[in-house]
Amino acid sequence: MDYSFVKGHGTENDFVLIPDANGRHELTAEQVARLCDRRAGIGADGVIRVVRTDATEDPAAVAARGQARWFMDYRNSDGSLSEMCGNGIRVLGLYLATHADVDPREPLLVATRAGIRTLTFDGDRITVDMGAPEVAGETKVTVGDRSWAATRISMGNPHAVAFVDDLADAGDLRTEPEYDRVAFPDGANIEFVVRRGEQHVALRVHERGSGETRSCGTGACAVMVAAALADGAERGTSYTVDVPGGTLEIVWTPDDRILMTGPAVLVAEGVTDL
Ligand SMILES: N[C@@H](CCC[C@H](N)C(=O)O)C(=O)O
């Protein structure tokens, strides 16, 4: 069956959006993997079905009815579900502001499996209130014969953040790093971080369900929190986080919310029968 798609990216973390206001295109994991295939499909790090909260029975959408009109149904490129995608939600916001009756002069509330997130628009920059981080203590990550201490942080989805001397130390991230499967029963996104200056860091990421990507919005937020904690700075600070595909600005507010600001770009629209 033919259906419409939109392709977009946020700091080169790229997504196939499936506009599905009325909830008619529930996707299987196999379909998502076909869409994301970079040779036989459209190619992307993930798929976002853009559906109204009153048109899907996903429990997170049902819980948000009456507060948020739109639900981000996010899947990784292997077809697995995730609770949240920081870059993807900006791309979804731009899609709604340009293709639906969403007024970018107003805050936009979007339901996700991690709860409702609020977006504000400033030209081509979008800020997302990512909610409060949850810091869960120390763990360890391993690539080949090298291991690093890491901090477990949830941004609605699970992250392990490891400071390294050089981003090249993380080696070939085509293979998933090893991590504590008891601490992370649902898998983990792993970030490797170096310092670039005062309140300025850079990362590489291996995403759960997608492999190494050129950016991860929730990962950049987790990295900012780990860096601020290490600096003794904590709340009321802002950091610049460089990712391979660009730069994100992250603020930790005095009332414990993480605000992430970055770009969103739509690059193509079409019809597919994948
Ligand atoms: N790239 C995303 C995160 C996507 C989900 C992640 N792979 C997971 O499984 O939790 C971002 O920008 O946050």
The ligand as an SDF file (V2000), in Angstrom:
LIG
                    3D

 13 12  0  0  0  0  0  0  0  0999 V2000
   18.4440    9.8930   18.4570 N   0  0  0  0  0  0  0  0  0  0  0  0
   17.5320   10.0870   19.5070 C   0  0  0  0  0  0  0  0  0  0  0  0
   17.3200    8.9380   20.4590 C   0  0  0  0  0  0  0  0  0  0  0  0
   16.5780    7.8020   19.7510 C   0  0  0  0  0  0  0  0  0  0  0  0
   16.1760    6.6740   20.6630 C   0  0  0  0  0  0  0  0  0  0  0  0
   17.3320    5.8910   21.2150 C   0  0  0  0  0  0  0  0  0  0  0  0
   18.0840    5.1940   20.2120 N   0  0  0  0  0  0  0  0  0  0  0  0
   16.7760    4.8820   22.2350 C   0  0  0  0  0  0  0  0  0  0  0  0
   16.5680    3.6990   21.9070 O   0  0  0  0  0  0  0  0  0  0  0  0
   16.5060    5.3040   23.3700 O   0  0  0  0  0  0  0  0  0  0  0  0
   17.6920   11.4230   20.1990 C   0  0  0  0  0  0  0  0  0  0  0  0
   17.9710   12.3820   19.4620 O   0  0  0  0  0  0  0  0  0  0  0  0
   17.4450   11.5460   21.3890 O   0  0  0  0  0  0  0  0  0  0  0  0
  1  2  1  0
  2  3  1  0
  2 11  1  0
  3  4  1  0
  4  5  1  0
  5  6  1  0
  6  7  1  0
  6  8  1  0
  8  9  2  0
  8 10  1  0
 11 12  2  0
 11 13  1  0
M  END
$$$$
